[in-house]
Amino acid sequence: MEQKELQLLVEKISIDSFGKPFEHQASFNPRLRSTGGRYLLGTHNIEINKKYLEQLGEKELVGIIKHELCHYHLHLEGKGHQHRDQAFKVLLKKVGAPRFCTPLPERQVKRTAKKILLYQCTKCKLSYQRKRIIDTNRYVCGKCRGKLMKLKEIISE
């Protein structure tokens, strides 16, 4: 899908679901990572994360567009357009838009995999479990001040 097709889709959804025109720009923003889209208060433009279209399909994209159009129309009318506002929640239900978008499959894999690093002192053999990497050239054992060495990395799902 190109930018022009996205613009036309947003305009069509705005007329069909809200009965009001969308008179600003809709575009794909490749820098969006943790969100499906965003409504920009200053310019009234809408930015969409293209990964949602590629990985979850057009149905999810339409839901994201409806969500952002809720922000858009309520803001232009001077009503509560934030997630916590009652007017926003009511309009979401009315047009069938999701309150939050589905997490991307690629982000879910990163979140569920937990890494544990095992270190051991070379002098006293005291073991350390850490979530973060330790710089073994800089840090020493807290018990005997001996040198630390990395034993292994455990990845649990």
C-alpha positions as CSV (number, residue, x, y, z in Angstrom):
1,M,0.0,0.0,0.0
2,E,1.3,3.4,-0.9
3,Q,0.8,6.8,0.8
4,K,-1.9,7.8,-1.7
5,E,-3.9,4.6,-1.0
6,L,-3.6,5.1,2.7
7,Q,-4.9,8.7,2.4
8,L,-7.9,7.5,0.4
9,L,-8.5,4.7,2.9
10,V,-8.5,7.1,5.8
11,E,-10.8,9.5,4.0
12,K,-13.2,6.7,3.1
13,I,-13.3,5.3,6.7
14,S,-13.8,8.9,8.1
15,I,-16.9,9.4,5.9
16,D,-18.3,5.9,6.4
17,S,-17.8,5.5,10.1
18,F,-17.9,9.1,11.4
19,G,-19.9,10.9,8.7
20,K,-17.3,13.6,8.6
21,P,-14.4,14.3,6.2
22,F,-10.8,13.9,7.0
23,E,-9.1,17.0,5.6
24,H,-5.5,16.5,6.6
25,Q,-2.6,14.2,5.8
26,A,-2.3,10.4,6.6
27,S,1.1,8.9,6.1
28,F,3.2,5.9,7.0
29,N,5.9,6.6,9.5
30,P,8.7,4.0,9.6
31,R,10.1,5.3,12.9
32,L,7.0,4.2,14.9
33,R,8.0,1.2,16.9
34,S,5.7,0.5,19.9
35,T,2.4,1.9,18.5
36,G,0.2,1.3,15.6
37,G,-0.4,5.0,14.8
38,R,-0.5,8.4,16.2
39,Y,-2.5,11.6,15.8
40,L,-0.5,14.8,15.8
41,L,-2.2,17.6,17.7
42,G,-0.3,20.4,16.1
43,T,-0.8,19.5,12.4
44,H,-3.9,17.3,12.8
45,N,-2.1,14.7,10.7
46,I,-2.2,10.9,11.3
47,E,0.8,8.7,11.1
48,I,0.5,4.9,10.8
49,N,3.0,2.1,11.5
50,K,3.3,0.1,8.2
51,K,4.5,-3.0,10.1
52,Y,0.9,-3.5,11.3
53,L,-0.4,-3.8,7.8
54,E,2.5,-6.1,6.8
55,Q,2.3,-8.4,9.8
56,L,-1.3,-8.3,10.9
57,G,-3.3,-7.4,7.8
58,E,-5.7,-4.8,6.6
59,K,-8.3,-5.5,9.3
60,E,-5.9,-4.4,12.0
61,L,-4.9,-1.4,10.0
62,V,-8.6,-0.3,9.7
63,G,-8.9,-0.6,13.5
64,I,-5.9,1.6,14.0
65,I,-7.2,4.2,11.5
66,K,-10.5,4.3,13.3
67,H,-8.8,4.7,16.6
68,E,-6.7,7.6,15.3
69,L,-9.7,9.2,13.7
70,C,-11.5,9.2,17.0
71,H,-8.6,11.3,18.4
72,Y,-8.8,13.5,15.3
73,H,-12.6,14.2,15.2
74,L,-12.9,14.7,19.0
75,H,-9.9,17.1,19.1
76,L,-11.3,19.2,16.3
77,E,-14.7,19.4,18.1
78,G,-13.0,20.4,21.3
79,K,-14.1,17.3,23.2
80,G,-12.1,14.9,25.3
81,H,-9.8,13.2,22.9
82,Q,-7.4,11.4,25.3
83,H,-7.6,7.7,26.1
84,R,-8.9,8.4,29.6
85,D,-11.8,10.7,28.5
86,Q,-15.3,9.3,28.5
87,A,-16.1,10.9,25.1
88,F,-13.2,9.0,23.6
89,K,-14.3,5.7,25.1
90,V,-17.9,6.2,23.9
91,L,-16.8,7.1,20.3
92,L,-14.5,4.1,20.2
93,K,-17.4,1.7,21.0
94,K,-19.7,3.5,18.6
95,V,-17.4,3.0,15.6
96,G,-16.0,-0.3,16.6
97,A,-12.4,0.8,17.1
98,P,-10.0,-0.9,19.4
99,R,-8.7,0.9,22.5
100,F,-5.3,-0.6,22.0
101,C,-3.7,-2.2,19.0
102,T,-2.6,-5.9,19.0
103,P,1.1,-6.2,19.8
104,L,3.3,-7.1,16.8
105,P,4.4,-10.8,16.7
106,E,8.0,-9.7,16.5
107,R,7.7,-7.6,19.7
108,Q,6.0,-10.4,21.6
109,V,8.9,-12.8,21.0
110,K,11.4,-10.2,22.3
111,R,9.3,-9.7,25.4
112,T,8.8,-13.3,26.4
113,A,12.4,-14.4,26.0
114,K,14.2,-13.7,29.3
115,K,17.9,-13.9,29.5
116,I,19.8,-14.7,32.7
117,L,23.6,-14.4,32.8
118,L,25.7,-16.5,35.2
119,Y,29.0,-15.3,36.5
120,Q,31.5,-16.9,39.0
121,C,34.4,-15.6,41.0
122,T,37.7,-17.3,40.1
123,K,38.9,-17.2,43.7
124,C,36.1,-18.1,46.0
125,K,33.8,-19.7,43.4
126,L,30.8,-17.5,44.5
127,S,28.1,-17.5,41.7
128,Y,26.2,-14.4,40.5
129,Q,22.9,-14.3,38.5
130,R,22.3,-11.1,36.6
131,K,19.9,-9.8,34.0
132,R,22.4,-7.3,32.7
133,I,25.9,-7.9,31.3
134,I,28.7,-7.2,33.8
135,D,32.0,-5.7,32.6
136,T,34.3,-8.3,34.1
137,N,37.3,-6.0,33.5
138,R,35.8,-3.4,35.7
139,Y,33.9,-5.3,38.4
140,V,35.2,-7.8,40.9
141,C,33.7,-10.2,43.4
142,G,31.9,-8.5,46.4
143,K,33.1,-11.1,48.8
144,C,36.8,-11.6,48.1
145,R,37.6,-9.0,45.4
146,G,38.5,-11.8,43.0
147,K,38.1,-11.7,39.2
148,L,34.7,-12.5,37.7
149,M,34.2,-14.8,34.7
150,K,31.1,-15.4,32.7
151,L,29.9,-19.0,32.9
152,K,26.9,-19.1,30.7
153,E,23.8,-17.4,29.4
154,I,20.4,-19.0,30.0
155,I,17.5,-18.0,27.8
156,S,14.1,-19.0,29.2
157,E,10.8,-18.5,27.3
